[in-house]
């Protein structure tokens, strides 16, 4: 049996896409008002930064997102598994 190296990665791009979809095109300032997460932090996330757990959970709660949707297993070849 061959063992493959896998890593669990966080998908910030999908998180921000889903937040934007849930917010229906509102500005980062509007998203700040809804979530309590600063517009500057949201901008950093838009640019691919990793949120800390508190911010991530606040965003999931504010926009009714499922936290497990943003973690993905990737094997050593770069192939995504589920």
Backbone as CSV, one residue per row, in Angstrom:
resi,resn,N_x,N_y,N_z,CA_x,CA_y,CA_z,C_x,C_y,C_z
1,UNK,0.839,-1.178,0.000,0.000,0.000,0.000,0.887,1.246,0.000
2,UNK,0.656,2.115,-0.953,1.434,3.348,-1.060,0.788,4.433,-0.207
3,UNK,1.622,5.076,0.609,1.134,6.187,1.424,1.415,7.495,0.703
4,UNK,0.430,8.364,0.701,0.602,9.674,0.092,0.601,10.732,1.183
5,UNK,1.436,11.710,1.009,1.455,12.828,1.941,0.264,13.732,1.621
6,UNK,-0.530,14.025,2.614,-1.651,14.933,2.417,-1.563,16.076,3.417
7,UNK,-2.127,17.195,3.051,-2.196,18.342,3.945,-3.621,18.870,3.937
8,UNK,-4.002,19.427,5.040,-5.300,20.068,5.152,-5.072,21.554,4.917
9,UNK,-5.715,22.099,3.911,-5.520,23.498,3.561,-6.825,24.265,3.719
10,UNK,-6.680,25.550,3.953,-7.819,26.445,4.115,-8.020,27.216,2.825
11,UNK,-9.272,27.308,2.370,-9.581,27.960,1.103,-10.155,29.361,1.357
12,UNK,-9.265,30.343,1.479,-9.671,31.729,1.719,-10.439,32.292,0.537
13,UNK,-10.057,31.917,-0.668,-10.730,32.426,-1.870,-12.209,32.041,-1.841
14,UNK,-12.491,30.775,-1.539,-13.885,30.313,-1.469,-14.634,31.032,-0.352
15,UNK,-13.985,31.231,0.781,-14.617,31.939,1.894,-15.081,33.323,1.442
16,UNK,-14.197,34.077,0.817,-14.560,35.434,0.405,-15.577,35.418,-0.738
17,UNK,-15.515,34.443,-1.615,-16.529,34.329,-2.671,-17.900,34.100,-2.054
18,UNK,-17.962,33.226,-1.058,-19.236,32.926,-0.410,-19.748,34.110,0.411
19,UNK,-18.853,34.831,1.049,-19.254,36.027,1.800,-19.806,37.065,0.834
20,UNK,-19.107,37.283,-0.260,-19.574,38.252,-1.256,-20.935,37.847,-1.832
21,UNK,-21.120,36.564,-2.083,-22.401,36.083,-2.611,-23.513,36.288,-1.582
22,UNK,-23.235,35.985,-0.329,-24.228,36.158,0.734,-24.553,37.629,0.972
23,UNK,-23.559,38.491,0.736,-23.727,39.924,0.987,-24.306,40.656,-0.216
24,UNK,-24.479,39.951,-1.318,-25.121,40.519,-2.505,-24.477,41.820,-2.984
25,UNK,-23.133,41.800,-3.086,-22.415,42.928,-3.674,-22.196,44.135,-2.776
26,UNK,-22.405,43.985,-1.481,-22.192,45.118,-0.581,-20.707,45.439,-0.477
27,UNK,-20.401,46.656,-0.059,-19.012,47.091,0.090,-18.386,46.453,1.329
28,UNK,-17.058,46.527,1.414,-16.371,46.001,2.585,-16.818,46.714,3.859
29,UNK,-17.118,47.994,3.770,-17.629,48.739,4.946,-18.980,48.179,5.378
30,UNK,-19.832,47.828,4.415,-21.121,47.222,4.747,-20.920,45.842,5.388
31,UNK,-19.960,45.084,4.852,-19.663,43.770,5.416,-19.117,43.902,6.835
32,UNK,-18.348,44.957,7.067,-17.831,45.230,8.407,-18.987,45.456,9.384
33,UNK,-19.972,46.215,8.963,-21.120,46.501,9.826,-21.902,45.235,10.161
34,UNK,-22.010,44.327,9.213,-22.758,43.086,9.419,-21.989,42.110,10.307
35,UNK,-20.678,41.997,10.071,-19.887,40.944,10.712,-19.100,41.380,11.943
36,UNK,-18.819,42.671,12.048,-17.948,43.126,13.122,-16.474,42.929,12.819
37,UNK,-16.161,42.460,11.608,-14.772,42.291,11.160,-14.414,43.512,10.339
38,UNK,-13.284,44.134,10.655,-12.926,45.395,10.001,-12.782,45.246,8.487
39,UNK,-13.066,46.335,7.794,-12.939,46.356,6.337,-11.495,46.072,5.919
40,UNK,-10.526,46.526,6.708,-9.121,46.269,6.356,-8.796,44.777,6.468
41,UNK,-9.351,44.110,7.476,-9.152,42.661,7.596,-9.845,41.938,6.443
42,UNK,-11.041,42.348,6.109,-11.751,41.748,4.968,-10.969,41.951,3.674
43,UNK,-10.353,43.107,3.525,-9.535,43.371,2.345,-8.336,42.424,2.293
44,UNK,-7.700,42.195,3.445,-6.575,41.253,3.488,-7.036,39.840,3.108
45,UNK,-8.213,39.459,3.580,-8.757,38.145,3.213,-9.043,38.079,1.717
46,UNK,-9.543,39.173,1.163,-9.772,39.252,-0.285,-8.485,39.007,-1.062
47,UNK,-7.367,39.367,-0.441,-6.063,39.200,-1.079,-5.385,37.892,-0.693
48,UNK,-6.136,36.981,-0.051,-5.622,35.644,0.215,-5.057,35.391,1.592
49,UNK,-5.107,36.379,2.494,-4.585,36.170,3.847,-5.445,35.156,4.591
50,UNK,-4.841,34.465,5.525,-5.524,33.469,6.346,-6.122,34.162,7.577
51,UNK,-7.425,33.981,7.812,-8.019,34.585,9.005,-7.655,33.785,10.249
52,UNK,-7.633,34.460,11.411,-7.475,33.670,12.624,-8.821,33.021,12.931
53,UNK,-8.840,32.072,13.820,-10.041,31.274,14.075,-11.211,32.127,14.553
54,UNK,-10.969,33.105,15.412,-12.058,33.950,15.911,-12.724,34.726,14.781
55,UNK,-11.926,35.290,13.902,-12.470,36.042,12.766,-13.213,35.104,11.827
56,UNK,-12.612,33.955,11.548,-13.250,32.979,10.675,-14.624,32.576,11.208
57,UNK,-14.701,32.260,12.483,-15.974,31.837,13.066,-16.983,32.985,13.103
58,UNK,-16.518,34.197,13.342,-17.411,35.365,13.321,-18.011,35.552,11.933
59,UNK,-17.182,35.395,10.908,-17.669,35.530,9.532,-18.664,34.420,9.183
60,UNK,-18.353,33.199,9.581,-19.271,32.085,9.310,-20.617,32.326,9.982
61,UNK,-20.586,32.805,11.208,-21.837,33.071,11.924,-22.614,34.219,11.272
62,UNK,-21.917,35.298,10.953,-22.583,36.483,10.392,-23.230,36.194,9.044
63,UNK,-22.584,35.366,8.235,-23.074,35.114,6.881,-23.680,33.719,6.714
64,UNK,-23.882,33.047,7.846,-24.525,31.724,7.873,-23.827,30.719,6.948
65,UNK,-22.497,30.634,7.126,-21.670,29.720,6.337,-21.256,28.535,7.205
66,UNK,-21.033,27.398,6.591,-20.597,26.190,7.293,-19.063,26.158,7.342
67,UNK,-18.455,26.216,8.527,-16.988,26.258,8.620,-16.274,25.128,7.883
68,UNK,-16.834,23.926,7.899,-16.180,22.796,7.249,-16.060,22.911,5.743
69,UNK,-16.793,23.828,5.145,-16.747,24.001,3.692,-15.450,24.631,3.206
70,UNK,-14.617,25.125,4.114,-13.439,25.900,3.709,-12.119,25.187,3.967
71,UNK,-12.207,23.913,4.351,-11.014,23.103,4.553,-11.025,21.997,3.519
72,UNK,-9.868,21.737,2.920,-9.795,20.727,1.866,-8.496,19.927,2.040
73,UNK,-8.595,18.614,1.845,-7.415,17.752,1.861,-6.765,17.818,0.488
74,UNK,-5.459,18.015,0.460,-4.701,18.058,-0.795,-3.566,17.048,-0.668
75,UNK,-3.421,16.140,-1.661,-2.330,15.193,-1.578,-1.052,15.797,-2.180
76,UNK,0.024,15.112,-2.057,1.346,15.633,-2.442,1.447,15.992,-3.904
77,UNK,0.578,15.475,-4.744,0.622,15.811,-6.160,-0.144,17.103,-6.434
78,UNK,-0.781,17.673,-5.391,-1.563,18.875,-5.572,-3.010,18.586,-5.927
79,UNK,-3.357,17.304,-5.938,-4.713,16.899,-6.306,-5.639,17.007,-5.097
80,UNK,-6.765,17.676,-5.294,-7.725,17.866,-4.222,-8.554,16.604,-4.046
81,UNK,-8.719,16.194,-2.782,-9.559,15.031,-2.450,-10.733,15.515,-1.611
82,UNK,-11.905,15.547,-2.150,-13.124,15.876,-1.417,-13.088,17.084,-0.667
